[in-house]
Amino acid sequence: MTVRSEVRFNPTLDYTSFIMPGLIGLTLQLMTIMLMATTITREREHGTLDQLLVTPMTRLELFVGKPIPYHL
């Protein structure tokens, strides 16, 4: 009995075309989280976060709206 392996997809085993899009997506996600955390921390230090929290928007709207400028 002989075991024979057969590569049906990606027979050249070129992995860069599969890994690079994932790395780009991961980098973008991490940068968004880091920039949002830095912005919130800076606003807390300057005292402008308290001014934002008394506006009529909810906290969810505030934190969802923080990363939007970085994606445009």
C-alpha positions, 0 to 999 in steps of 0.5 A, spaced: 500 500 500 502 506 497 500 513 500 500 518 494 499 526 496 496 530 490 495 537 490 489 539 487 489 547 488 495 551 488 500 546 485 506 550 486 505 551 493 505 559 492 503 561 499 504 569 498 498 570 494 494 567 500 498 570 506 499 577 503 491 579 503 490 577 510 496 580 513 494 587 510 487 586 513 490 584 520 495 590 519 489 595 518 485 592 523 490 593 528 492 600 526 485 602 526 484 600 534 491 603 536 489 610 533 482 610 536 485 608 543 490 613 542 485 619 540 480 617 546 486 617 551 488 624 548 481 627 548 481 624 556 487 628 557 485 634 554 478 634 557 475 634 551 472 627 552 467 630 557 465 635 553 463 629 547 460 625 553 455 631 554 452 631 547 446 628 545 449 622 541 450 615 545 457 612 547 456 607 542 455 612 536 462 616 539 466 610 539 463 607 532 465 614 529 472 615 532 475 610 527 471 612 521 476 618 519 482 613 518 478 609 513 476 615 508 
